[in-house]
């Protein structure tokens, strides 16, 4: 047997591996096309382990960030975030207190409150994310503007308030207004549901419009006593008159309710609801008699229109108590429609106008003369047609020959010259007479607040006697050169009618609190100005003004009643021009003269049609209002005939 050959060895000396046999037919190696290079090496993928490590690291960092944030929210800043969540979860809403009523002396409502709604909104529900509409504020504003009678741009601005959950669109709207909005919300809610059923966005642009119960001030009698009552502004606060003067008592105290909310709606089952009930305002009872107020307002309005005057006022006062029974202004305004009111007529001109009173102030001069015993009603006064004093020449309202009048006649014929001569007897010198007269003017309440504490009331103008100019020394005695308001003028005659005792006028009788208890107003201050004898003498002299055929107040007569009164016709300072232009006509008095019960004062500013004399245009107003008041209060007619005082004397007597 031939010997075996040793196996082939590699250069390294290791034996070569035997060739591996593949079962089956031998595979034929494909031929490479001619002219091609060597075959490229096969693509080999990298190891996946580095990538897995990188992804794992990233996930670990993300999870670590979440863990850190979670620890911050739940552990480190837990209280702060809980407070923020609580703040946004709960909503606080003011519970408006019911405003108290204002009534007349009989309990008839002059101002009251009715149910109303504040229209509010949640601006967050109008954002594109919540409303699913890019212009939801504008869409909602266009729908609400005609209902609320508001500007659409203003509403859109409120609805688009950023980072807010509450805004007021309109205050104190009637139930009818809210019903319109509610119906419109229902229509758009139904459209949204139908749209969502069709797989649409289901936009309801009015979903965030809400309401809060409130109240609205109404004045059942329209413009009656509007100058006294004033009005309530858009914020629910008194904007003038008694509404402003007694705002705190009338308004009460608002309450507050805090509740959980979601999507702008209250969650009734949530815990944490807190409520502080509102305290209703007090009812205020005025001294005003509604019927007498109506008669006074009608009378002055008719005469102002007939005379084509700028304005006029009438005051009716109880002489025994100082209570104001009526205070009427013309023109006036309707506090139910502040937007349509004339701004110049929205105050109370009877208390806020300062004007020169004219001859109605002569009664103060006569009171001083009588009280100081410088003269008696029968004292003779020779009245020339002209009187030279200081640097001026004085005259009466009409040219006349020399009059031979008694002091009573000076008042009856309203002589300026006679009044100058009479008051000149108050002192040995004119400065001394000025000081005496000034002291009586102050005692009668001129130059000082009336005591009503009414907002915007003028105290008038009464300069110190040392500063009186040469002309003022002689014009002030007959009512020029000083200024008053109508209430001050009425108070002068109330003082005389009350036996010389001045009672501060009052407008408020008392108030009734939420507990139903009535609290009377504080008693007004009283002060004696002149003696009862002087007051009685003046009353008799004032009757001559009305009863005597030569008196200036004959148009104020009332059948079966004795009437005491005085006319006034003063040069008027035009507030715009700053100098005299036109006249102030007035009449003041009381009745029955022998047992006074009612004082009435009337003034009309700048009459331009017909007469401008006080006796001619204010005398009839006085007569009409006084007669109505006497009947309303059932004051019996006078039984005694009036005493007759001489008006003139014969030369040489």
C-alpha positions as CSV (number, residue, x, y, z in Angstrom):
1,X,0.0,0.0,0.0
2,X,1.5,3.2,-1.0
3,X,2.4,5.5,1.8
4,X,-0.1,8.4,2.7
5,X,0.9,11.9,1.8
6,X,0.9,14.4,4.6
7,X,-1.9,17.0,4.6
8,X,-1.1,20.3,3.1
9,X,-0.1,22.9,5.6
10,X,-0.6,26.7,5.8
11,X,2.4,28.9,5.8
12,X,1.9,29.1,9.5
13,X,2.4,25.4,9.7
14,X,-1.2,24.6,10.6
15,X,-3.0,22.0,8.4
16,X,-5.5,23.4,6.0
17,X,-9.2,22.7,6.6
18,X,-10.7,20.1,4.4
19,X,-13.1,21.5,1.8
20,X,-16.8,21.6,2.8
21,X,-19.0,19.6,0.6
22,X,-22.5,21.0,-0.1
23,X,-25.1,18.4,-0.8
24,X,-27.0,18.6,-4.0
25,X,-25.9,19.7,-7.3
26,X,-23.0,22.0,-7.5
27,X,-23.9,25.7,-7.6
28,X,-22.7,27.5,-10.6
29,X,-21.0,30.8,-9.8
30,X,-22.6,33.7,-11.8
31,X,-20.3,35.3,-14.2
32,X,-19.4,38.8,-13.8
33,X,-19.9,41.0,-16.8
34,X,-16.9,41.7,-18.7
35,X,-15.2,45.0,-18.1
36,X,-16.5,45.4,-14.5
37,X,-14.3,45.9,-11.4
38,X,-14.2,43.8,-8.3
39,X,-17.4,43.3,-6.3
40,X,-17.9,46.0,-3.5
41,X,-17.9,44.8,0.1
42,X,-21.3,44.1,1.7
43,X,-22.9,46.9,4.1
44,X,-22.6,46.1,7.7
45,X,-24.9,47.8,10.4
46,X,-23.5,49.3,13.6
47,X,-24.2,48.0,17.0
48,X,-27.6,49.2,18.5
49,X,-26.4,49.4,22.1
50,X,-25.1,53.0,22.0
51,X,-28.4,54.2,20.7
52,X,-30.4,52.4,23.3
53,X,-28.2,53.9,26.0
54,X,-28.8,57.4,24.6
55,X,-32.6,57.0,24.5
56,X,-32.6,55.5,28.0
57,X,-30.6,58.5,29.2
58,X,-33.0,61.0,27.6
59,X,-36.1,59.2,29.1
60,X,-34.4,59.2,32.5
61,X,-33.8,63.0,32.3
62,X,-37.4,63.6,31.2
63,X,-38.8,61.5,34.1
64,X,-36.4,63.2,36.5
65,X,-37.8,66.6,35.4
66,X,-41.4,65.4,35.9
67,X,-40.5,64.1,39.4
68,X,-38.8,67.4,40.3
69,X,-41.8,69.4,39.1
70,X,-44.2,67.1,40.9
71,X,-42.2,67.5,44.1
72,X,-42.3,71.3,43.7
73,X,-46.0,71.4,43.1
74,X,-47.0,68.9,45.8
75,X,-44.4,69.6,48.4
76,X,-42.4,72.8,48.1
77,X,-45.1,75.1,46.6
78,X,-48.2,73.2,47.5
79,X,-49.8,75.9,49.6
80,X,-49.3,78.6,46.9
81,X,-50.7,76.4,44.1
82,X,-53.6,75.4,46.3
83,X,-54.4,79.0,46.9
84,X,-54.3,79.8,43.2
85,X,-56.6,76.9,42.4
86,X,-59.0,78.0,45.2
87,X,-59.0,81.5,43.8
88,X,-59.9,80.5,40.3
89,X,-62.4,77.9,41.5
90,X,-64.4,80.2,43.7
91,X,-66.2,83.4,42.6
92,X,-67.3,86.2,44.9
93,X,-70.4,88.2,44.0
94,X,-71.7,91.3,45.7
95,X,-75.3,91.0,47.0
96,X,-76.8,94.5,46.5
97,X,-78.8,95.8,49.4
98,X,-82.3,96.9,48.7
99,X,-82.5,100.7,48.7
100,X,-84.9,102.3,51.1
101,X,-88.0,104.1,50.0
102,X,-88.6,107.8,50.1
103,X,-92.2,108.7,51.0
104,X,-94.2,111.9,51.7
105,X,-95.6,112.7,55.1
106,X,-98.5,110.3,54.5
107,X,-96.4,107.3,53.5
108,X,-97.0,107.7,49.8
109,X,-94.0,106.5,47.8
110,X,-92.1,109.2,46.0
111,X,-89.0,107.0,45.3
112,X,-88.9,103.2,45.4
113,X,-87.0,100.3,44.0
114,X,-88.1,97.4,41.8
115,X,-86.4,94.1,40.7
116,X,-83.7,94.5,38.1
117,X,-80.7,92.6,36.7
118,X,-77.1,93.5,36.3
119,X,-76.0,91.9,33.0
120,X,-72.5,90.4,33.5
121,X,-70.2,88.1,31.6
122,X,-67.2,85.7,32.0
123,X,-64.6,87.0,29.5
124,X,-62.7,83.7,29.6
125,X,-65.6,82.0,27.9
126,X,-65.2,84.3,25.0
127,X,-61.6,83.4,24.3
128,X,-60.9,81.4,21.1
129,X,-60.0,78.3,23.1
130,X,-63.2,78.3,25.1
131,X,-65.7,79.6,22.6
132,X,-64.3,77.8,19.5
133,X,-64.7,81.1,17.7
134,X,-61.9,83.6,16.9
135,X,-64.2,86.6,17.1
136,X,-66.7,85.6,19.8
137,X,-66.6,89.0,21.7
138,X,-67.5,90.9,18.5
139,X,-70.3,88.4,17.7
140,X,-71.8,88.6,21.1
141,X,-71.5,92.4,21.3
142,X,-73.4,92.8,18.0
143,X,-76.2,90.7,19.4
144,X,-76.4,92.4,22.8
145,X,-75.9,96.0,21.7
146,X,-79.5,96.7,20.5
147,X,-81.0,95.0,23.6
148,X,-78.9,96.9,26.1
149,X,-78.9,100.1,24.1
150,X,-75.2,100.2,24.3
151,X,-72.2,100.6,22.0
152,X,-71.1,97.4,20.4
153,X,-67.4,98.3,20.5
154,X,-67.6,99.0,24.2
155,X,-69.3,95.7,24.9
156,X,-66.7,93.8,22.7
157,X,-63.9,95.5,24.7
158,X,-65.5,94.3,28.0
159,X,-66.1,90.8,26.7
160,X,-62.5,90.6,25.5
161,X,-60.9,91.6,28.8
162,X,-57.8,89.5,29.2
163,X,-57.2,87.4,32.3
164,X,-60.6,88.1,33.7
165,X,-63.5,86.0,34.9
166,X,-66.0,88.8,35.5
167,X,-67.2,92.0,33.9
168,X,-70.4,94.1,34.0
169,X,-72.0,94.8,30.7
170,X,-75.0,96.8,31.9
171,X,-76.4,97.6,35.3
172,X,-80.0,97.7,36.6
173,X,-81.8,96.4,33.5
174,X,-85.4,95.5,33.6
175,X,-86.6,91.9,33.8
176,X,-87.8,92.3,30.2
177,X,-84.3,93.0,29.0
178,X,-82.9,89.9,30.7
179,X,-85.8,87.9,29.3
180,X,-84.8,89.0,25.8
181,X,-81.2,88.0,26.4
182,X,-82.2,84.7,28.0
183,X,-84.4,83.8,25.0
184,X,-81.6,84.7,22.6
185,X,-79.2,82.5,24.6
186,X,-81.6,79.7,24.2
187,X,-81.8,80.1,20.5
188,X,-78.0,80.0,20.1
189,X,-77.7,77.1,22.5
190,X,-80.1,75.0,20.4
191,X,-78.1,75.9,17.3
192,X,-74.9,74.9,19.0
193,X,-76.4,71.5,19.9
194,X,-77.6,70.9,16.4
195,X,-74.2,71.8,15.0
196,X,-72.4,69.4,17.3
197,X,-74.8,66.6,16.2
198,X,-73.5,67.2,12.7
199,X,-69.9,66.9,14.0
200,X,-69.5,70.7,13.8
201,X,-67.8,73.0,16.4
202,X,-71.1,73.9,18.1
203,X,-70.3,77.5,18.9
204,X,-72.6,79.4,21.3
205,X,-71.2,82.9,21.6
206,X,-73.7,83.9,24.3
207,X,-72.9,81.1,26.7
208,X,-70.7,83.4,28.9
209,X,-73.4,86.1,29.3
210,X,-74.8,85.9,32.9
211,X,-77.0,88.0,35.2
212,X,-77.1,89.1,38.8
213,X,-80.2,90.1,40.7
214,X,-80.2,93.8,41.5
215,X,-82.7,96.6,41.9
216,X,-83.6,99.7,39.9
217,X,-84.7,103.1,41.3
218,X,-88.1,104.3,40.1
219,X,-90.1,107.5,40.8
220,X,-93.8,106.7,40.5
221,X,-94.8,110.3,40.2
222,X,-92.4,111.3,37.4
223,X,-91.1,114.8,37.8
224,X,-93.0,115.5,41.0
225,X,-90.6,116.8,43.7
226,X,-87.7,115.8,41.5
227,X,-85.7,118.8,42.8
228,X,-86.1,117.6,46.4
229,X,-85.6,113.9,45.7
230,X,-82.6,114.1,43.3
231,X,-81.8,110.8,41.5
232,X,-79.7,107.7,41.7
233,X,-76.7,107.3,39.3
234,X,-75.6,104.3,37.3
235,X,-73.6,103.0,40.2
236,X,-76.6,102.9,42.4
237,X,-75.6,105.9,44.5
238,X,-77.4,109.1,45.2
239,X,-76.5,111.7,42.6
240,X,-78.4,114.7,44.0
241,X,-81.1,115.8,46.4
242,X,-82.3,113.7,49.3
243,X,-81.0,110.6,47.5
244,X,-77.5,112.0,47.9
245,X,-78.0,113.7,51.3
246,X,-79.2,110.5,52.9
247,X,-77.4,108.0,50.6
248,X,-75.8,106.1,53.4
249,X,-79.1,105.4,55.3
250,X,-81.0,104.7,52.1
251,X,-78.4,102.4,50.5
252,X,-78.0,100.0,53.4
253,X,-75.0,97.6,53.4
254,X,-74.2,95.3,50.5
255,X,-73.6,91.6,51.2
256,X,-71.4,89.0,49.5
257,X,-71.6,85.4,48.4
258,X,-68.7,83.2,47.5
259,X,-69.3,80.0,45.6
260,X,-67.5,77.3,43.6
261,X,-68.0,77.7,39.8
262,X,-67.1,75.7,36.7
263,X,-67.3,77.0,33.2
264,X,-69.0,80.2,34.5
265,X,-71.7,78.3,36.3
266,X,-72.3,77.8,39.9
267,X,-71.7,74.3,41.4
268,X,-74.5,73.9,43.9
269,X,-73.1,70.8,45.5
270,X,-69.6,72.2,46.2
271,X,-68.4,72.9,49.7
272,X,-67.1,76.2,50.8
273,X,-70.0,78.5,49.9
274,X,-70.0,81.6,52.1
275,X,-72.7,84.2,52.3
276,X,-72.9,87.6,54.1
277,X,-76.5,88.8,53.8
278,X,-77.2,92.3,52.6
279,X,-78.8,94.8,55.0
280,X,-81.6,96.7,53.4
281,X,-81.6,100.5,53.5
282,X,-83.9,102.6,55.7
283,X,-87.1,104.1,54.5
284,X,-87.1,107.9,54.7
285,X,-90.3,109.9,55.4
286,X,-90.2,113.5,54.2
287,X,-92.3,116.4,55.5
288,X,-93.6,117.0,51.9
289,X,-97.3,116.7,51.3
290,X,-97.7,115.1,47.8
291,X,-100.9,116.9,47.0
292,X,-99.6,120.3,48.0
293,X,-96.4,119.6,46.1
294,X,-98.4,118.8,43.0
295,X,-100.5,122.1,43.3
296,X,-97.4,124.2,43.8
297,X,-95.5,122.6,40.9
298,X,-98.4,123.0,38.6
299,X,-99.0,126.7,39.5
300,X,-95.3,127.7,39.2
301,X,-94.9,125.8,35.9
302,X,-97.9,127.5,34.4
303,X,-96.7,130.9,35.4
304,X,-93.1,130.4,34.2
305,X,-94.4,129.3,30.8
306,X,-96.9,132.1,30.6
307,X,-94.2,134.7,31.6
308,X,-91.6,133.1,29.4
309,X,-89.3,133.3,32.4
310,X,-86.0,131.5,33.0
311,X,-87.2,129.7,36.1
312,X,-89.4,129.9,39.2
313,X,-89.9,128.3,42.6
314,X,-92.6,128.0,45.2
315,X,-92.1,126.9,48.9
316,X,-94.9,126.0,51.3
317,X,-94.0,125.8,55.0
318,X,-95.9,124.9,58.1
319,X,-95.5,128.1,60.3
320,X,-95.9,126.2,63.6
321,X,-93.3,123.5,63.0
322,X,-91.0,124.8,60.2
323,X,-91.7,121.6,58.1
324,X,-91.5,122.1,54.4
325,X,-94.8,121.0,52.8
326,X,-93.8,121.7,49.2
327,X,-90.7,122.9,47.3
328,X,-91.5,123.1,43.6
329,X,-89.1,124.2,40.8
330,X,-89.8,125.0,37.2
331,X,-88.4,123.8,34.8
332,X,-87.8,120.4,36.4
333,X,-86.7,117.0,35.2
334,X,-87.8,113.4,35.3
335,X,-85.5,111.3,37.5
336,X,-86.6,108.2,35.7
337,X,-84.9,109.5,32.5
338,X,-81.7,111.2,33.6
339,X,-80.2,110.7,30.1
340,X,-82.9,112.9,28.6
341,X,-82.8,115.6,31.3
342,X,-81.6,119.1,30.9
343,X,-78.5,119.4,33.1
344,X,-79.4,123.0,34.1
345,X,-82.7,121.8,35.5
346,X,-81.5,118.8,37.5
347,X,-80.7,120.6,40.7
348,X,-82.9,122.3,43.3
349,X,-82.9,126.0,42.3
350,X,-85.0,127.0,45.3
351,X,-82.0,126.2,47.4
352,X,-79.1,126.6,45.0
353,X,-80.0,129.9,43.3
354,X,-78.6,133.0,45.0
355,X,-80.4,136.2,44.0
356,X,-81.3,139.7,45.3
357,X,-84.7,139.4,47.0
358,X,-86.0,143.0,46.5
359,X,-88.9,144.3,48.5
360,X,-89.9,141.0,50.2
361,X,-86.8,141.7,52.4
362,X,-88.3,145.1,53.6
363,X,-90.1,143.2,56.3
364,X,-86.8,142.6,58.0
365,X,-86.0,146.3,57.9
366,X,-89.5,147.1,59.4
367,X,-89.0,144.4,62.0
368,X,-85.7,146.1,63.1
369,X,-87.3,149.5,63.2
370,X,-90.3,148.3,65.3
371,X,-88.2,146.1,67.6
372,X,-85.7,149.0,68.2
373,X,-88.7,151.3,68.8
374,X,-87.3,153.7,66.2
375,X,-90.9,154.1,64.8
376,X,-94.4,152.8,65.0
377,X,-96.8,151.8,62.3
378,X,-98.4,155.2,62.5
379,X,-95.1,157.2,62.3
380,X,-95.2,159.8,59.5
381,X,-92.8,159.4,56.7
382,X,-92.6,162.1,54.0
383,X,-91.5,160.3,50.8
384,X,-90.2,162.5,48.0
385,X,-90.0,161.4,44.3
386,X,-86.2,161.2,44.5
387,X,-83.7,160.9,47.4
388,X,-80.1,161.8,47.3
389,X,-77.8,159.6,49.5
390,X,-74.1,159.2,49.2
391,X,-73.2,159.2,45.5
392,X,-76.6,158.0,44.2
393,X,-80.0,159.2,43.6
394,X,-82.7,156.8,44.7
395,X,-86.2,156.4,43.4
396,X,-89.3,154.2,43.8
397,X,-90.6,151.8,41.2
398,X,-92.9,154.5,39.8
399,X,-92.6,158.3,39.6
400,X,-94.9,160.0,42.1
401,X,-95.5,163.3,43.8
402,X,-94.4,163.6,47.4
403,X,-96.1,160.9,49.4
404,X,-97.3,161.4,52.9
405,X,-97.2,157.9,54.3
406,X,-97.2,156.2,57.6
407,X,-94.7,153.5,58.3
408,X,-97.5,151.1,57.5
409,X,-98.0,152.9,54.2
410,X,-94.3,152.7,53.4
411,X,-94.7,148.9,53.6
412,X,-98.1,148.7,51.9
413,X,-96.9,150.8,48.9
414,X,-93.4,149.2,49.0
415,X,-91.5,152.5,48.9
416,X,-87.8,152.2,48.6
417,X,-87.2,155.8,49.7
418,X,-89.5,155.4,52.7
419,X,-87.6,152.3,53.8
420,X,-84.3,154.2,53.5
421,X,-85.6,157.0,55.7
422,X,-87.1,154.6,58.2
423,X,-84.0,152.4,58.7
424,X,-81.9,155.6,59.0
425,X,-83.4,156.0,62.4
426,X,-81.8,152.7,63.7
427,X,-78.6,154.6,64.7
428,X,-77.3,158.1,65.4
429,X,-75.0,157.6,62.4
430,X,-75.3,155.6,59.2
431,X,-72.6,153.1,60.2
432,X,-74.4,152.4,63.5
433,X,-77.7,151.9,61.7
434,X,-76.0,149.5,59.3
435,X,-74.7,147.4,62.2
436,X,-78.1,147.2,63.8
437,X,-79.8,146.2,60.5
438,X,-77.1,143.6,59.8
439,X,-77.7,142.0,63.1
440,X,-81.4,141.5,62.3
441,X,-80.7,140.2,58.9
442,X,-78.5,137.6,60.5
443,X,-81.1,136.7,63.2
444,X,-83.6,136.1,60.4
445,X,-81.2,133.5,58.9
446,X,-79.8,135.5,55.9
447,X,-76.2,134.9,55.0
448,X,-76.3,131.4,56.7
449,X,-77.3,127.9,55.7
450,X,-80.9,127.2,56.3
451,X,-80.4,124.1,58.4
452,X,-81.7,121.7,55.8
453,X,-78.1,120.4,55.1
454,X,-79.1,120.0,51.5
455,X,-76.3,119.3,49.0
456,X,-75.3,122.3,47.0
457,X,-77.4,124.8,49.0
458,X,-76.1,128.3,48.9
459,X,-76.0,130.4,52.1
460,X,-76.4,133.6,50.1
461,X,-74.3,136.7,50.3
462,X,-74.4,139.1,53.2
463,X,-71.3,141.2,53.7
464,X,-70.2,142.5,57.0
465,X,-71.6,146.0,57.6
466,X,-68.0,147.5,57.7
467,X,-67.6,146.5,54.1
468,X,-70.8,147.9,52.7
469,X,-70.3,150.3,49.9
470,X,-71.9,153.7,49.8
471,X,-74.8,152.4,47.7
472,X,-75.2,149.2,49.7
473,X,-75.8,151.2,52.9
474,X,-79.1,152.4,51.3
475,X,-80.0,149.5,48.9
476,X,-79.7,146.6,51.5
477,X,-82.7,148.0,53.5
478,X,-85.0,147.5,50.5
479,X,-83.5,144.1,49.4
480,X,-80.7,145.0,46.9
481,X,-77.0,144.4,47.5
482,X,-77.4,141.1,49.3
483,X,-78.3,137.6,48.0
484,X,-80.5,134.9,49.4
485,X,-82.1,131.6,48.4
486,X,-85.9,131.0,48.3
487,X,-85.9,128.9,51.5
488,X,-84.3,131.7,53.4
489,X,-87.0,134.1,52.1
490,X,-89.8,131.8,53.2
491,X,-88.2,131.3,56.6
492,X,-88.3,135.1,57.3
493,X,-92.1,135.0,56.9
494,X,-92.4,131.8,58.9
495,X,-90.6,133.6,61.7
496,X,-93.1,136.5,61.7
497,X,-96.1,134.2,61.4
498,X,-94.7,132.1,64.4
499,X,-94.8,135.1,66.8
500,X,-91.2,136.1,66.2
501,X,-89.6,132.6,66.8
502,X,-87.6,131.2,63.9
503,X,-87.7,127.4,63.5
504,X,-85.0,125.9,61.2
505,X,-86.9,124.4,58.2
506,X,-87.0,120.7,57.9
507,X,-87.5,118.3,55.0
508,X,-87.2,114.9,56.9
509,X,-89.7,113.7,59.5
510,X,-87.9,110.5,60.3
511,X,-86.7,107.1,59.0
512,X,-87.8,103.5,59.4
513,X,-85.0,100.9,59.7
514,X,-84.9,97.3,58.5
515,X,-86.4,96.3,61.9
516,X,-89.5,98.4,61.2
517,X,-88.9,100.9,63.9
518,X,-89.6,104.5,63.1
519,X,-87.0,107.0,64.4
520,X,-88.1,110.7,64.3
521,X,-85.7,113.3,63.0
522,X,-83.9,115.5,65.5
523,X,-86.0,118.5,66.6
524,X,-85.1,121.7,64.7
525,X,-83.4,124.5,66.4
526,X,-85.5,127.5,67.5
527,X,-84.5,131.1,68.2
528,X,-86.4,134.2,69.1
529,X,-85.7,137.0,66.6
530,X,-88.2,139.6,67.5
531,X,-90.8,140.0,70.2
532,X,-94.3,138.5,69.8
533,X,-95.7,142.1,69.9
534,X,-93.4,143.2,67.0
535,X,-94.4,140.0,65.0
536,X,-98.1,140.7,65.6
537,X,-97.7,144.3,64.5
538,X,-95.8,143.3,61.4
539,X,-98.5,140.8,60.6
540,X,-101.2,143.5,60.7
541,X,-99.0,145.8,58.5
542,X,-98.6,142.9,56.0
543,X,-102.4,142.6,55.8
544,X,-102.5,146.2,54.5
545,X,-100.3,145.1,51.5
546,X,-103.0,142.6,50.4
547,X,-106.3,144.2,51.7
548,X,-105.8,147.9,51.1
549,X,-106.8,149.2,47.7
550,X,-103.5,151.0,47.4
551,X,-101.5,147.9,48.4
552,X,-99.3,146.1,45.9
553,X,-100.5,142.5,46.8
554,X,-104.3,142.7,46.1
555,X,-104.1,139.7,43.7
556,X,-103.2,137.4,46.6
557,X,-106.5,137.8,48.4
558,X,-108.4,134.6,49.3
559,X,-112.1,134.8,50.1
560,X,-113.0,134.2,53.7
561,X,-109.4,134.2,54.9
562,X,-107.2,137.0,56.2
563,X,-103.9,137.1,54.2
564,X,-100.7,138.8,55.1
565,X,-98.1,139.2,52.4
566,X,-95.5,141.3,50.6
567,X,-94.6,141.8,47.0
568,X,-91.1,142.1,45.6
569,X,-89.6,143.3,42.3
570,X,-85.8,143.3,42.2
571,X,-83.2,144.1,39.6
572,X,-81.6,140.8,38.7
573,X,-78.0,140.0,38.2
574,X,-77.5,137.9,35.1
575,X,-75.2,135.1,36.1
576,X,-73.7,134.9,32.6
577,X,-73.2,138.6,32.0
578,X,-72.3,139.6,35.6
579,X,-74.4,142.7,35.6
580,X,-78.1,143.7,36.1
581,X,-80.4,142.5,33.4
582,X,-84.1,141.7,33.9
583,X,-86.0,141.3,37.1
584,X,-86.8,138.9,40.0
585,X,-90.5,139.0,40.8
586,X,-91.7,137.6,44.2
587,X,-94.4,137.3,46.7
588,X,-94.3,136.1,50.3
589,X,-96.9,135.8,53.0
590,X,-98.9,133.6,55.4
591,X,-102.5,132.8,56.2
592,X,-104.7,133.0,58.1
593,X,-103.1,136.2,59.3
594,X,-104.8,136.2,62.7
595,X,-103.9,132.5,63.4
596,X,-101.1,131.7,61.0
597,X,-100.8,128.1,59.8
598,X,-99.1,128.2,56.3
599,X,-96.3,130.2,54.8
600,X,-96.0,130.5,51.0
601,X,-93.1,132.0,49.0
602,X,-93.0,132.4,45.2
603,X,-90.2,133.8,43.0
604,X,-89.9,134.0,39.2
605,X,-86.6,134.8,37.5
606,X,-86.4,137.0,34.5
607,X,-90.0,137.1,33.2
608,X,-90.1,138.5,29.7
609,X,-93.7,138.3,28.7
610,X,-96.3,140.6,30.3
611,X,-95.7,142.2,33.7
612,X,-92.6,141.7,35.7
613,X,-94.0,143.1,39.0
614,X,-94.1,140.5,41.9
615,X,-97.7,141.4,42.8
616,X,-98.9,140.8,39.3
617,X,-97.3,137.5,38.4
618,X,-96.4,135.9,41.8
619,X,-99.4,137.2,43.7
620,X,-101.8,134.8,41.7
621,X,-99.4,131.9,42.2
622,X,-99.4,132.6,45.9
623,X,-103.2,132.8,46.0
624,X,-103.6,129.5,44.1
625,X,-101.2,127.5,46.2
626,X,-102.2,129.0,49.5
627,X,-105.9,128.3,48.8
628,X,-105.2,124.7,47.9
629,X,-103.0,124.2,51.0
630,X,-105.6,125.7,53.3
631,X,-108.3,123.3,51.9
632,X,-106.0,120.3,51.9
633,X,-105.1,120.8,55.6
634,X,-108.6,121.7,56.4
635,X,-107.7,125.1,58.0
636,X,-110.9,126.8,59.0
637,X,-111.7,130.3,57.6
638,X,-111.0,133.4,59.6
639,X,-113.7,134.7,61.9
640,X,-112.4,138.2,62.9
641,X,-112.3,141.2,60.7
642,X,-108.7,142.6,60.1
643,X,-107.5,145.6,62.0
644,X,-107.1,148.7,59.9
645,X,-103.9,150.7,60.1
646,X,-103.5,154.1,58.5
647,X,-101.6,154.2,55.2
648,X,-101.3,157.9,54.6
649,X,-101.6,161.1,56.6
650,X,-102.6,164.6,55.7
651,X,-99.8,167.2,55.5
652,X,-99.8,169.3,58.7
653,X,-101.2,166.5,60.9
